[in-house]
Amino acid sequence: CIRLSISQVQLPVLAHIQNFLQHVLPGSRIALYSYKRSSELSCCAEKVSRIILQHMMASGLLLKRAQAQVALELCASNHASIRSKLSEHKGNQKRLQFLDEAGCRRASEINKVASSLRYYTQAGKHTKALQRHVLLEALRLRHALLTA
């Protein structure tokens, strides 16, 4: 799944971009997050993210053009190779590490177990929730050790 995010120090810049995108793509859910030192515009809908990337490239995107082209090649069968290609183009963000294929599988499993834990907790199934909690902690610990 393509998740498009644009980071910027100036929140008003992203707010204008968000307003423009919501006008051009009505009904699309484009979130704006504000952090201590920066802000982020984020779109998790793959179809909308692809449309935005295509428009940005058609409008002359220069700095992140290579990453956008690689991201647009993404499909279910080439996820690992696309992640690897994207990690080669990270630029100033090299300090952050991309997960390898095994790391992605572990993270996905952690998310599934966390989701089932929330479900069992909300449903009042305390025994199942406790089992999920124990499993979740073990998965998180294993993942932390393998990615250290």
Helices and strands as residue ranges (DSSP letters): E 4-8, H 11-24, E 31-34, E 39-43, H 46-58, H 65-72, G 76-78, H 79-88, G 91-93, H 101-122, H 126-147
